[in-house]
């Protein structure tokens, strides 16, 4: 069960990023997205890193940034496969595939 729990700091930052992006504040969303990736880069649980990569890939896709969506999706698929995170592997696989088009 702990495999899918998230650090509340990661969850809050993820939804904060989505909120700013949905409100049309792309500059702040981009800044928050980068901060989220830095926070989950080292020392975080694989599920937290996967969540951060998902947020990065979704927002990148929404902005038309095919390269970032594909690379974050690909990193998430690899991470999900290594740690048995089937949900994140599937969700990020969609974004990786979108980035390949």
N, CA, C and O atoms as CSV, one atom per row, in Angstrom:
chain,resi,resn,atom,element,x,y,z
A,1,UNK,N,N,0.822,-1.196,0.000
A,1,UNK,CA,C,0.000,0.000,0.000
A,1,UNK,C,C,0.868,1.263,0.000
A,1,UNK,O,O,0.479,2.270,-0.592
A,2,UNK,N,N,2.027,1.230,0.647
A,2,UNK,CA,C,2.879,2.425,0.686
A,2,UNK,C,C,3.429,2.784,-0.690
A,2,UNK,O,O,3.848,3.920,-0.913
A,3,UNK,N,N,3.432,1.836,-1.601
A,3,UNK,CA,C,3.971,2.093,-2.926
A,3,UNK,C,C,3.254,3.255,-3.601
A,3,UNK,O,O,3.868,4.001,-4.363
A,4,UNK,N,N,1.971,3.415,-3.332
A,4,UNK,CA,C,1.197,4.422,-4.038
A,4,UNK,C,C,0.955,5.680,-3.214
A,4,UNK,O,O,0.371,6.635,-3.725
A,5,UNK,N,N,1.381,5.710,-1.968
A,5,UNK,CA,C,1.222,6.925,-1.174
A,5,UNK,C,C,2.145,8.006,-1.697
A,5,UNK,O,O,3.222,7.727,-2.224
A,6,UNK,N,N,1.704,9.248,-1.542
A,6,UNK,CA,C,2.530,10.371,-1.987
A,6,UNK,C,C,2.879,11.271,-0.815
A,6,UNK,O,O,2.123,11.407,0.147
A,7,UNK,N,N,4.033,11.870,-0.929
A,7,UNK,CA,C,4.438,12.917,-0.007
A,7,UNK,C,C,3.452,14.072,-0.214
A,7,UNK,O,O,3.276,14.527,-1.344
A,8,UNK,N,N,2.810,14.552,0.848
A,8,UNK,CA,C,1.838,15.640,0.690
A,8,UNK,C,C,2.435,16.883,0.032
A,8,UNK,O,O,1.726,17.624,-0.650
A,9,UNK,N,N,3.726,17.114,0.229
A,9,UNK,CA,C,4.370,18.274,-0.405
A,9,UNK,C,C,4.389,18.113,-1.920
A,9,UNK,O,O,4.245,19.088,-2.657
A,10,UNK,N,N,4.567,16.888,-2.378
A,10,UNK,CA,C,4.567,16.624,-3.818
A,10,UNK,C,C,3.146,16.742,-4.364
A,10,UNK,O,O,2.928,17.343,-5.416
A,11,UNK,N,N,2.191,16.173,-3.651
A,11,UNK,CA,C,0.793,16.259,-4.100
A,11,UNK,C,C,0.332,17.706,-4.201
A,11,UNK,O,O,-0.252,18.105,-5.209
A,12,UNK,N,N,0.590,18.488,-3.169
A,12,UNK,CA,C,0.157,19.896,-3.173
A,12,UNK,C,C,0.824,20.673,-4.292
A,12,UNK,O,O,0.169,21.468,-4.966
A,13,UNK,N,N,2.104,20.460,-4.500
A,13,UNK,CA,C,2.807,21.168,-5.575
A,13,UNK,C,C,2.298,20.729,-6.951
A,13,UNK,O,O,2.240,21.532,-7.883
A,14,UNK,N,N,1.936,19.466,-7.068
A,14,UNK,CA,C,1.399,18.969,-8.339
A,14,UNK,C,C,0.082,19.660,-8.673
A,14,UNK,O,O,-0.101,20.162,-9.782
A,15,UNK,N,N,-0.828,19.681,-7.711
A,15,UNK,CA,C,-2.129,20.303,-7.967
A,15,UNK,C,C,-2.013,21.819,-8.097
A,15,UNK,O,O,-2.801,22.441,-8.810
A,16,UNK,N,N,-1.045,22.413,-7.419
A,16,UNK,CA,C,-0.791,23.843,-7.573
A,16,UNK,C,C,-0.359,24.149,-9.012
A,16,UNK,O,O,-0.803,25.128,-9.611
A,17,UNK,N,N,0.506,23.301,-9.548
A,17,UNK,CA,C,0.955,23.474,-10.932
A,17,UNK,C,C,-0.221,23.353,-11.892
A,17,UNK,O,O,-0.402,24.201,-12.766
A,18,UNK,N,N,-1.024,22.298,-11.731
A,18,UNK,CA,C,-2.194,22.120,-12.598
A,18,UNK,C,C,-3.146,23.313,-12.494
A,18,UNK,O,O,-3.677,23.777,-13.503
A,19,UNK,N,N,-3.358,23.805,-11.280
A,19,UNK,CA,C,-4.285,24.921,-11.077
A,19,UNK,C,C,-3.824,26.163,-11.827
A,19,UNK,O,O,-4.617,26.797,-12.522
A,20,UNK,N,N,-2.551,26.512,-11.691
A,20,UNK,CA,C,-2.039,27.694,-12.394
A,20,UNK,C,C,-2.129,27.515,-13.905
A,20,UNK,O,O,-2.456,28.454,-14.630
A,21,UNK,N,N,-1.838,26.315,-14.371
A,21,UNK,CA,C,-1.898,26.058,-15.806
A,21,UNK,C,C,-3.341,26.179,-16.311
A,21,UNK,O,O,-3.589,26.803,-17.343
A,22,UNK,N,N,-4.289,25.582,-15.583
A,22,UNK,CA,C,-5.694,25.643,-15.995
A,22,UNK,C,C,-6.253,27.066,-15.939
A,22,UNK,O,O,-7.155,27.412,-16.703
A,23,UNK,N,N,-5.722,27.880,-15.045
A,23,UNK,CA,C,-6.151,29.273,-14.955
A,23,UNK,C,C,-5.483,30.153,-16.013
A,23,UNK,O,O,-5.767,31.347,-16.109
A,24,UNK,N,N,-4.602,29.558,-16.797
A,24,UNK,CA,C,-3.965,30.296,-17.880
A,24,UNK,C,C,-2.675,30.995,-17.504
A,24,UNK,O,O,-2.128,31.754,-18.304
A,25,UNK,N,N,-2.180,30.753,-16.306
A,25,UNK,CA,C,-0.931,31.379,-15.876
A,25,UNK,C,C,0.226,30.428,-16.181
A,25,UNK,O,O,0.784,29.789,-15.289
A,26,UNK,N,N,0.565,30.356,-17.459
A,26,UNK,CA,C,1.565,29.389,-17.910
A,26,UNK,C,C,2.952,29.665,-17.341
A,26,UNK,O,O,3.709,28.728,-17.088
A,27,UNK,N,N,3.294,30.929,-17.137
A,27,UNK,CA,C,4.616,31.272,-16.609
A,27,UNK,C,C,4.802,30.691,-15.210
A,27,UNK,O,O,5.821,30.061,-14.928
A,28,UNK,N,N,3.824,30.901,-14.338
A,28,UNK,CA,C,3.927,30.357,-12.976
A,28,UNK,C,C,3.853,28.833,-13.013
A,28,UNK,O,O,4.586,28.163,-12.285
A,29,UNK,N,N,2.985,28.283,-13.845
A,29,UNK,CA,C,2.883,26.823,-13.948
A,29,UNK,C,C,4.220,26.219,-14.369
A,29,UNK,O,O,4.629,25.186,-13.840
A,30,UNK,N,N,4.894,26.853,-15.309
A,30,UNK,CA,C,6.193,26.356,-15.772
A,30,UNK,C,C,7.229,26.409,-14.641
A,30,UNK,O,O,8.015,25.479,-14.467
A,31,UNK,N,N,7.219,27.497,-13.884
A,31,UNK,CA,C,8.142,27.638,-12.750
A,31,UNK,C,C,7.860,26.575,-11.692
A,31,UNK,O,O,8.785,25.949,-11.173
A,32,UNK,N,N,6.597,26.375,-11.377
A,32,UNK,CA,C,6.221,25.373,-10.364
A,32,UNK,C,C,6.543,23.964,-10.838
A,32,UNK,O,O,6.949,23.109,-10.050
A,33,UNK,N,N,6.361,23.736,-12.117
A,33,UNK,CA,C,6.654,22.428,-12.704
A,33,UNK,C,C,8.136,22.097,-12.552
A,33,UNK,O,O,8.492,20.980,-12.177
A,34,UNK,N,N,8.983,23.056,-12.840
A,34,UNK,CA,C,10.431,22.837,-12.698
A,34,UNK,C,C,10.811,22.590,-11.239
A,34,UNK,O,O,11.640,21.729,-10.942
A,35,UNK,N,N,10.202,23.349,-10.338
A,35,UNK,CA,C,10.478,23.162,-8.906
A,35,UNK,C,C,10.033,21.774,-8.444
A,35,UNK,O,O,10.714,21.134,-7.643
A,36,UNK,N,N,8.901,21.319,-8.948
A,36,UNK,CA,C,8.401,19.986,-8.605
A,36,UNK,C,C,9.374,18.908,-9.077
A,36,UNK,O,O,9.652,17.957,-8.346
A,37,UNK,N,N,9.884,19.052,-10.281
A,37,UNK,CA,C,10.852,18.071,-10.783
A,37,UNK,C,C,12.135,18.076,-9.957
A,37,UNK,O,O,12.700,17.019,-9.675
A,38,UNK,N,N,12.592,19.261,-9.573
A,38,UNK,CA,C,13.795,19.329,-8.724
A,38,UNK,C,C,13.546,18.645,-7.381
A,38,UNK,O,O,14.409,17.926,-6.879
A,39,UNK,N,N,12.369,18.870,-6.801
A,39,UNK,CA,C,12.043,18.294,-5.489
A,39,UNK,C,C,12.030,16.773,-5.544
A,39,UNK,O,O,12.428,16.114,-4.584
A,40,UNK,N,N,11.580,16.216,-6.650
A,40,UNK,CA,C,11.447,14.759,-6.739
A,40,UNK,C,C,12.646,14.084,-7.392
A,40,UNK,O,O,12.662,12.864,-7.552
A,41,UNK,N,N,13.644,14.867,-7.766
A,41,UNK,CA,C,14.788,14.308,-8.486
A,41,UNK,C,C,15.624,13.353,-7.636
A,41,UNK,O,O,16.002,12.280,-8.108
A,42,UNK,N,N,15.912,13.722,-6.411
A,42,UNK,CA,C,16.761,12.890,-5.560
A,42,UNK,C,C,16.117,12.682,-4.199
A,42,UNK,O,O,15.578,13.614,-3.603
A,43,UNK,N,N,16.180,11.462,-3.725
A,43,UNK,CA,C,15.732,11.165,-2.374
A,43,UNK,C,C,14.230,11.029,-2.194
A,43,UNK,O,O,13.760,10.867,-1.068
A,44,UNK,N,N,13.476,11.091,-3.268
A,44,UNK,CA,C,12.030,10.922,-3.116
A,44,UNK,C,C,11.642,9.502,-3.519
A,44,UNK,O,O,12.412,8.788,-4.162
A,45,UNK,N,N,10.450,9.116,-3.130
A,45,UNK,CA,C,9.962,7.791,-3.500
A,45,UNK,C,C,9.685,7.747,-4.999
A,45,UNK,O,O,9.358,8.768,-5.604
A,46,UNK,N,N,9.813,6.577,-5.589
A,46,UNK,CA,C,9.538,6.454,-7.020
A,46,UNK,C,C,8.125,6.921,-7.405
A,46,UNK,O,O,7.932,7.476,-8.487
A,47,UNK,N,N,7.150,6.701,-6.534
A,47,UNK,CA,C,5.788,7.148,-6.857
A,47,UNK,C,C,5.701,8.672,-6.876
A,47,UNK,O,O,4.951,9.235,-7.674
A,48,UNK,N,N,6.455,9.346,-6.009
A,48,UNK,CA,C,6.473,10.812,-6.023
A,48,UNK,C,C,7.147,11.334,-7.284
A,48,UNK,O,O,6.668,12.286,-7.901
A,49,UNK,N,N,8.249,10.717,-7.663
A,49,UNK,CA,C,8.932,11.121,-8.894
A,49,UNK,C,C,8.018,10.897,-10.094
A,49,UNK,O,O,7.960,11.730,-10.998
A,50,UNK,N,N,7.310,9.778,-10.100
A,50,UNK,CA,C,6.391,9.492,-11.199
A,50,UNK,C,C,5.288,10.539,-11.283
A,50,UNK,O,O,4.920,10.969,-12.376
A,51,UNK,N,N,4.763,10.949,-10.142
A,51,UNK,CA,C,3.725,11.978,-10.113
A,51,UNK,C,C,4.275,13.284,-10.695
A,51,UNK,O,O,3.613,13.937,-11.502
A,52,UNK,N,N,5.478,13.655,-10.282
A,52,UNK,CA,C,6.099,14.868,-10.808
A,52,UNK,C,C,6.317,14.801,-12.310
A,52,UNK,O,O,6.082,15.778,-13.020
A,53,UNK,N,N,6.764,13.655,-12.792
A,53,UNK,CA,C,6.965,13.481,-14.229
A,53,UNK,C,C,5.639,13.540,-14.981
A,53,UNK,O,O,5.568,14.067,-16.092
A,54,UNK,N,N,4.595,12.998,-14.369
A,54,UNK,CA,C,3.268,13.039,-14.991
A,54,UNK,C,C,2.792,14.482,-15.140
A,54,UNK,O,O,2.316,14.878,-16.204
A,55,UNK,N,N,2.921,15.257,-14.079
A,55,UNK,CA,C,2.515,16.666,-14.134
A,55,UNK,C,C,3.307,17.385,-15.222
A,55,UNK,O,O,2.741,18.131,-16.020
A,56,UNK,N,N,4.608,17.157,-15.247
A,56,UNK,CA,C,5.453,17.790,-16.255
A,56,UNK,C,C,4.994,17.415,-17.660
A,56,UNK,O,O,4.873,18.281,-18.527
A,57,UNK,N,N,4.741,16.142,-17.885
A,57,UNK,CA,C,4.357,15.675,-19.215
A,57,UNK,C,C,2.978,16.185,-19.630
A,57,UNK,O,O,2.790,16.572,-20.784
A,58,UNK,N,N,2.016,16.193,-18.713
A,58,UNK,CA,C,0.663,16.661,-19.048
A,58,UNK,C,C,0.678,18.144,-19.404
A,58,UNK,O,O,0.096,18.552,-20.410
A,59,UNK,N,N,1.340,18.943,-18.583
A,59,UNK,CA,C,1.380,20.382,-18.851
A,59,UNK,C,C,2.157,20.649,-20.141
A,59,UNK,O,O,1.758,21.493,-20.944
A,60,UNK,N,N,3.255,19.937,-20.340
A,60,UNK,CA,C,4.015,20.102,-21.582
A,60,UNK,C,C,3.145,19.751,-22.791
A,60,UNK,O,O,3.153,20.468,-23.791
A,61,UNK,N,N,2.405,18.661,-22.700
A,61,UNK,CA,C,1.522,18.268,-23.803
A,61,UNK,C,C,0.471,19.339,-24.060
A,61,UNK,O,O,0.181,19.670,-25.210
A,62,UNK,N,N,-0.091,19.874,-22.997
A,62,UNK,CA,C,-1.092,20.924,-23.140
A,62,UNK,C,C,-0.539,22.185,-23.778
A,62,UNK,O,O,-1.269,22.933,-24.428
A,63,UNK,N,N,0.742,22.415,-23.594
A,63,UNK,CA,C,1.391,23.584,-24.188
A,63,UNK,C,C,1.953,23.283,-25.575
A,63,UNK,O,O,2.512,24.164,-26.229
A,64,UNK,N,N,1.803,22.029,-26.023
A,64,UNK,CA,C,2.304,21.651,-27.337
A,64,UNK,C,C,3.785,21.318,-27.373
A,64,UNK,O,O,4.378,21.249,-28.449
A,65,UNK,N,N,4.388,21.111,-26.208
A,65,UNK,CA,C,5.815,20.783,-26.112
A,65,UNK,C,C,5.976,19.263,-26.209
A,65,UNK,O,O,6.045,18.563,-25.199
A,66,UNK,N,N,6.032,18.782,-27.434
A,66,UNK,CA,C,6.073,17.346,-27.710
A,66,UNK,C,C,7.314,16.690,-27.109
A,66,UNK,O,O,7.233,15.594,-26.554
A,67,UNK,N,N,8.447,17.351,-27.218
A,67,UNK,CA,C,9.708,16.790,-26.742
A,67,UNK,C,C,9.689,16.535,-25.235
A,67,UNK,O,O,10.059,15.451,-24.784
A,68,UNK,N,N,9.260,17.532,-24.455
A,68,UNK,CA,C,9.225,17.374,-22.996
A,68,UNK,C,C,8.194,16.341,-22.582
A,68,UNK,O,O,8.450,15.526,-21.696
A,69,UNK,N,N,7.028,16.370,-23.216
A,69,UNK,CA,C,5.994,15.384,-22.886
A,69,UNK,C,C,6.519,13.971,-23.119
A,69,UNK,O,O,6.317,13.082,-22.292
A,70,UNK,N,N,7.188,13.771,-24.241
A,70,UNK,CA,C,7.723,12.448,-24.560
A,70,UNK,C,C,8.851,12.022,-23.646
A,70,UNK,O,O,8.908,10.866,-23.228
A,71,UNK,N,N,9.757,12.949,-23.326
A,71,UNK,CA,C,10.893,12.561,-22.484
A,71,UNK,C,C,10.476,12.321,-21.036
A,71,UNK,O,O,10.957,11.377,-20.409
A,72,UNK,N,N,9.593,13.157,-20.494
A,72,UNK,CA,C,9.115,12.913,-19.126
A,72,UNK,C,C,8.278,11.643,-19.080
A,72,UNK,O,O,8.365,10.865,-18.130
A,73,UNK,N,N,7.462,11.439,-20.118
A,73,UNK,CA,C,6.690,10.199,-20.196
A,73,UNK,C,C,7.594,8.981,-20.243
A,73,UNK,O,O,7.347,7.992,-19.554
A,74,UNK,N,N,8.639,9.051,-21.052
A,74,UNK,CA,C,9.572,7.930,-21.169
A,74,UNK,C,C,10.308,7.633,-19.878
A,74,UNK,O,O,10.482,6.473,-19.505
A,75,UNK,N,N,10.741,8.690,-19.193
A,75,UNK,CA,C,11.419,8.483,-17.905
A,75,UNK,C,C,10.463,7.843,-16.904
A,75,UNK,O,O,10.854,6.966,-16.134
A,76,UNK,N,N,9.207,8.287,-16.921
A,76,UNK,CA,C,8.213,7.728,-16.011
A,76,UNK,C,C,7.892,6.272,-16.304
A,76,UNK,O,O,7.695,5.480,-15.381
A,77,UNK,N,N,7.839,5.914,-17.577
A,77,UNK,CA,C,7.592,4.517,-17.959
A,77,UNK,C,C,8.729,3.639,-17.449
A,77,UNK,O,O,8.495,2.567,-16.892
A,78,UNK,N,N,9.957,4.100,-17.644
A,78,UNK,CA,C,11.121,3.346,-17.162
A,78,UNK,C,C,11.069,3.177,-15.648
A,78,UNK,O,O,11.266,2.078,-15.129
A,79,UNK,N,N,10.801,4.276,-14.945
A,79,UNK,CA,C,10.739,4.252,-13.485
A,79,UNK,C,C,9.601,3.348,-13.000
A,79,UNK,O,O,9.781,2.557,-12.074
A,80,UNK,N,N,8.445,3.472,-13.623
A,80,UNK,CA,C,7.310,2.633,-13.255
A,80,UNK,C,C,7.605,1.155,-13.451
A,80,UNK,O,O,7.222,0.324,-12.628
A,81,UNK,N,N,8.289,0.832,-14.544
A,81,UNK,CA,C,8.660,-0.556,-14.804
A,81,UNK,C,C,9.641,-1.095,-13.777
A,81,UNK,O,O,9.518,-2.235,-13.328
A,82,UNK,N,N,10.613,-0.273,-13.407
A,82,UNK,CA,C,11.629,-0.701,-12.437
A,82,UNK,C,C,11.045,-0.946,-11.050
A,82,UNK,O,O,11.535,-1.805,-10.316
A,83,UNK,N,N,10.005,-0.200,-10.685
A,83,UNK,CA,C,9.485,-0.251,-9.318
A,83,UNK,C,C,8.082,-0.847,-9.215
A,83,UNK,O,O,7.456,-0.774,-8.158
A,84,UNK,N,N,7.592,-1.424,-10.285
A,84,UNK,CA,C,6.285,-2.072,-10.251
A,84,UNK,C,C,5.121,-1.107,-10.084
A,84,UNK,O,O,4.089,-1.469,-9.518
A,85,UNK,N,N,5.277,0.111,-10.568
A,85,UNK,CA,C,4.216,1.125,-10.469
A,85,UNK,C,C,3.386,1.088,-11.753
A,85,UNK,O,O,3.544,1.925,-12.641
A,86,UNK,N,N,2.510,0.105,-11.824
A,86,UNK,CA,C,1.763,-0.124,-13.064
A,86,UNK,C,C,0.884,1.055,-13.459
A,86,UNK,O,O,0.775,1.383,-14.640
A,87,UNK,N,N,0.258,1.694,-12.474
A,87,UNK,CA,C,-0.597,2.845,-12.770
A,87,UNK,C,C,0.212,3.943,-13.458
A,87,UNK,O,O,-0.169,4.438,-14.519
A,88,UNK,N,N,1.337,4.317,-12.837
A,88,UNK,CA,C,2.145,5.395,-13.404
A,88,UNK,C,C,2.772,4.986,-14.723
A,88,UNK,O,O,2.912,5.812,-15.625
A,89,UNK,N,N,3.146,3.733,-14.846
A,89,UNK,CA,C,3.715,3.260,-16.112
A,89,UNK,C,C,2.690,3.428,-17.232
A,89,UNK,O,O,3.035,3.869,-18.329
A,90,UNK,N,N,1.446,3.082,-16.962
A,90,UNK,CA,C,0.394,3.212,-17.977
A,90,UNK,C,C,0.092,4.677,-18.283
A,90,UNK,O,O,0.009,5.062,-19.449
A,91,UNK,N,N,-0.071,5.491,-17.249
A,91,UNK,CA,C,-0.412,6.904,-17.453
A,91,UNK,C,C,0.699,7.642,-18.202
A,91,UNK,O,O,0.431,8.429,-19.110
A,92,UNK,N,N,1.934,7.382,-17.817
A,92,UNK,CA,C,3.051,8.056,-18.468
A,92,UNK,C,C,3.333,7.474,-19.845
A,92,UNK,O,O,3.889,8.152,-20.709
A,93,UNK,N,N,2.950,6.216,-20.050
A,93,UNK,CA,C,3.092,5.610,-21.375
A,93,UNK,C,C,2.238,6.318,-22.420
A,93,UNK,O,O,2.638,6.435,-23.578
A,94,UNK,N,N,1.064,6.789,-22.013
A,94,UNK,CA,C,0.216,7.558,-22.933
A,94,UNK,C,C,0.929,8.825,-23.388
A,94,UNK,O,O,0.897,9.184,-24.565
A,95,UNK,N,N,1.567,9.489,-22.445
A,95,UNK,CA,C,2.259,10.738,-22.772
A,95,UNK,C,C,3.543,10.484,-23.551
A,95,UNK,O,O,3.909,11.265,-24.430
A,96,UNK,N,N,4.220,9.398,-23.229
A,96,UNK,CA,C,5.408,9.043,-24.010
A,96,UNK,C,C,4.998,8.776,-25.458
A,96,UNK,O,O,5.656,9.239,-26.390
A,97,UNK,N,N,3.921,8.034,-25.640
A,97,UNK,CA,C,3.438,7.738,-26.987
A,97,UNK,C,C,3.024,8.994,-27.735
A,97,UNK,O,O,3.312,9.136,-28.923
A,98,UNK,N,N,2.349,9.907,-27.044
A,98,UNK,CA,C,1.950,11.165,-27.669
A,98,UNK,C,C,3.188,11.933,-28.126
A,98,UNK,O,O,3.187,12.569,-29.180
A,99,UNK,N,N,4.237,11.863,-27.321
A,99,UNK,CA,C,5.467,12.569,-27.662
A,99,UNK,C,C,6.201,11.967,-28.845
A,99,UNK,O,O,7.065,12.619,-29.432
A,100,UNK,N,N,5.876,10.742,-29.204
A,100,UNK,CA,C,6.532,10.095,-30.343
A,100,UNK,C,C,5.880,10.460,-31.673
A,100,UNK,O,O,6.433,10.187,-32.738
A,101,UNK,N,N,4.709,11.076,-31.604
A,101,UNK,CA,C,3.998,11.388,-32.854
A,101,UNK,C,C,4.611,12.543,-33.593
A,101,UNK,O,O,4.126,12.922,-34.659
